[in-house]
Amino acid sequence: MTLLTDITPMQAPLTGASAPMFARHAGYQRMFREGALTLGVFLPLRFYHGDMQVLAGQADLVSQLDRDGFAATWVRDVPLFDPLFGDAGQVFDPFTYLAYLAARTERLALATGSAIFSLRHPIDLAKSAATIDQLSGGRLVLGIASGDRPVEFPAYGLEHADRGERFAASVAYVRQLMQHGPLQIDSPLGALQGVELLPKPVAGAIPLLVTGTSRQTLDWVGQHADGWLTYPEATHHAGGPQRLADKIRAWRRLVPDGGFRPHVTNEWLDLVGDPNHPRTPLSGGYTLRTGRNGLIDLLGEWQRAGVNHAALGIQFSQRPAAEVLQELAEYVLPLFPSHDGPLPAGTRW
């Protein structure tokens, strides 16, 4: 199997790119193939209620995900905890935590779901992303978004109403920063001339998966996204995956070169011990209570709808996290296996 260190990187794209651009990207190839679906796990594994100890031992379980052969682990970008919103994500800064997890794993893709491109400066985003990609041997996949928490924008000195414009400008800026050689950039978010951002991504580019529309048109997403991350529609009956299939087809018709670009969706699970427990929506459909057979049926429906990766969150499960993950690894993962591909670069930084 080819090592990424044996390959000359490609130049990063300046707009959205289809699968051939990422043929040498270890994380992308672990997660995505046309017509297939793989599994990842969202962090945290337990919901934060004010006690950091609920996160103790989480990295050990992520290491086990890697050994079991899951495709990816996902972290969210939640700079500030808003009690009215109620969800602190995985608490840790996403980029710092992914660097830590990179040292605890070998093949697992490391994904953000999603980095808030309208809050962070493009230079900081690009520097953090390329650094983690190098430290992990080329395993970073960036889900990106315009942000959904209004309280964060004034804290950064930004206008919430401007997040769509800032998002599009940030995506363009980050793509330019990934280019090789001295740069000349004139953006609403900053200007530079004759300097270069280092390091560069291992395989030349990091895939950018746009979340929802991020305040853009669907045509823009078709043009500029390397992949698409959306909410799943209803998950307790077949009508939801059917609507999702229509949405995915509409987006893929807008991909300029007609090439394959992956779709990702997610669900928060309460996986119960009875394998035949029916798919039951909780909290207005925000969480799905089900046994593993109902989950397997849902994943099959998603795969037929055109979904290529399912990011599963278990923070609301009533059973111990290790027990839930073991059941997923033993009974569900073999039906939706991760893909072989280029091995991560072997440099020991």
ChimeraX attribute file (.defattr): number of C-alpha atoms within 10 A of each C-alpha:
attribute: neighborCount
match mode: 1-to-1
recipient: residues
	/A:1	7
	/A:2	12
	/A:3	15
	/A:4	21
	/A:5	17
	/A:6	9
	/A:7	12
	/A:8	11
	/A:9	16
	/A:10	17
	/A:11	15
	/A:12	22
	/A:13	18
	/A:14	17
	/A:15	14
	/A:16	21
	/A:17	25
	/A:18	19
	/A:19	20
	/A:20	11
	/A:21	19
	/A:22	20
	/A:23	14
	/A:24	26
	/A:25	32
	/A:26	30
	/A:27	30
	/A:28	27
	/A:29	21
	/A:30	24
	/A:31	28
	/A:32	24
	/A:33	18
	/A:34	15
	/A:35	13
	/A:36	20
	/A:37	27
	/A:38	26
	/A:39	26
	/A:40	25
	/A:41	24
	/A:42	24
	/A:43	24
	/A:44	23
	/A:45	26
	/A:46	20
	/A:47	20
	/A:48	18
	/A:49	11
	/A:50	8
	/A:51	8
	/A:52	11
	/A:53	10
	/A:54	14
	/A:55	17
	/A:56	9
	/A:57	10
	/A:58	18
	/A:59	17
	/A:60	14
	/A:61	15
	/A:62	22
	/A:63	18
	/A:64	18
	/A:65	23
	/A:66	19
	/A:67	13
	/A:68	17
	/A:69	19
	/A:70	27
	/A:71	31
	/A:72	29
	/A:73	25
	/A:74	24
	/A:75	25
	/A:76	24
	/A:77	22
	/A:78	22
	/A:79	18
	/A:80	14
	/A:81	15
	/A:82	14
	/A:83	8
	/A:84	6
	/A:85	9
	/A:86	10
	/A:87	15
	/A:88	20
	/A:89	23
	/A:90	23
	/A:91	21
	/A:92	17
	/A:93	14
	/A:94	23
	/A:95	21
	/A:96	12
	/A:97	15
	/A:98	24
	/A:99	20
	/A:100	15
	/A:101	21
	/A:102	23
	/A:103	12
	/A:104	16
	/A:105	19
	/A:106	18
	/A:107	25
	/A:108	30
	/A:109	28
	/A:110	27
	/A:111	29
	/A:112	23
	/A:113	24
	/A:114	22
	/A:115	26
	/A:116	25
	/A:117	25
	/A:118	25
	/A:119	24
	/A:120	16
	/A:121	16
	/A:122	24
	/A:123	17
	/A:124	10
	/A:125	21
	/A:126	26
	/A:127	19
	/A:128	17
	/A:129	23
	/A:130	23
	/A:131	21
	/A:132	26
	/A:133	31
	/A:134	23
	/A:135	24
	/A:136	32
	/A:137	28
	/A:138	32
	/A:139	31
	/A:140	33
	/A:141	25
	/A:142	21
	/A:143	26
	/A:144	28
	/A:145	29
	/A:146	27
	/A:147	23
	/A:148	13
	/A:149	14
	/A:150	13
	/A:151	13
	/A:152	19
	/A:153	18
	/A:154	10
	/A:155	12
	/A:156	10
	/A:157	9
	/A:158	14
	/A:159	14
	/A:160	19
	/A:161	11
	/A:162	13
	/A:163	23
	/A:164	19
	/A:165	15
	/A:166	24
	/A:167	24
	/A:168	19
	/A:169	18
	/A:170	27
	/A:171	23
	/A:172	17
	/A:173	24
	/A:174	20
	/A:175	19
	/A:176	20
	/A:177	25
	/A:178	26
	/A:179	21
	/A:180	16
	/A:181	12
	/A:182	13
	/A:183	17
	/A:184	14
	/A:185	17
	/A:186	11
	/A:187	12
	/A:188	11
	/A:189	13
	/A:190	13
	/A:191	11
	/A:192	12
	/A:193	10
	/A:194	9
	/A:195	12
	/A:196	16
	/A:197	17
	/A:198	15
	/A:199	17
	/A:200	24
	/A:201	28
	/A:202	29
	/A:203	27
	/A:204	21
	/A:205	27
	/A:206	28
	/A:207	25
	/A:208	25
	/A:209	29
	/A:210	28
	/A:211	25
	/A:212	17
	/A:213	19
	/A:214	22
	/A:215	20
	/A:216	15
	/A:217	11
	/A:218	16
	/A:219	16
	/A:220	16
	/A:221	24
	/A:222	25
	/A:223	18
	/A:224	22
	/A:225	25
	/A:226	27
	/A:227	26
	/A:228	24
	/A:229	26
	/A:230	18
	/A:231	12
	/A:232	18
	/A:233	18
	/A:234	18
	/A:235	23
	/A:236	21
	/A:237	14
	/A:238	13
	/A:239	13
	/A:240	17
	/A:241	25
	/A:242	17
	/A:243	14
	/A:244	22
	/A:245	20
	/A:246	12
	/A:247	15
	/A:248	19
	/A:249	12
	/A:250	14
	/A:251	19
	/A:252	24
	/A:253	13
	/A:254	15
	/A:255	22
	/A:256	14
	/A:257	12
	/A:258	11
	/A:259	14
	/A:260	18
	/A:261	23
	/A:262	27
	/A:263	25
	/A:264	27
	/A:265	19
	/A:266	20
	/A:267	21
	/A:268	20
	/A:269	23
	/A:270	23
	/A:271	26
	/A:272	17
	/A:273	15
	/A:274	11
	/A:275	14
	/A:276	13
	/A:277	16
	/A:278	17
	/A:279	21
	/A:280	16
	/A:281	18
	/A:282	14
	/A:283	7
	/A:284	7
	/A:285	15
	/A:286	12
	/A:287	21
	/A:288	25
	/A:289	23
	/A:290	23
	/A:291	20
	/A:292	23
	/A:293	17
	/A:294	20
	/A:295	24
	/A:296	18
	/A:297	13
	/A:298	19
	/A:299	24
	/A:300	17
	/A:301	21
	/A:302	26
	/A:303	22
	/A:304	16
	/A:305	21
	/A:306	23
	/A:307	29
	/A:308	25
	/A:309	27
	/A:310	26
	/A:311	22
	/A:312	18
	/A:313	22
	/A:314	25
	/A:315	22
	/A:316	18
	/A:317	20
	/A:318	15
	/A:319	14
	/A:320	12
	/A:321	16
	/A:322	14
	/A:323	12
	/A:324	20
	/A:325	21
	/A:326	16
	/A:327	15
	/A:328	20
	/A:329	19
	/A:330	11
	/A:331	13
	/A:332	18
	/A:333	21
	/A:334	14
	/A:335	15
	/A:336	21
	/A:337	18
	/A:338	24
	/A:339	20
	/A:340	13
	/A:341	18
	/A:342	21
	/A:343	22
	/A:344	27
	/A:345	24
	/A:346	15
	/A:347	11
	/A:348	8
	/A:349	7
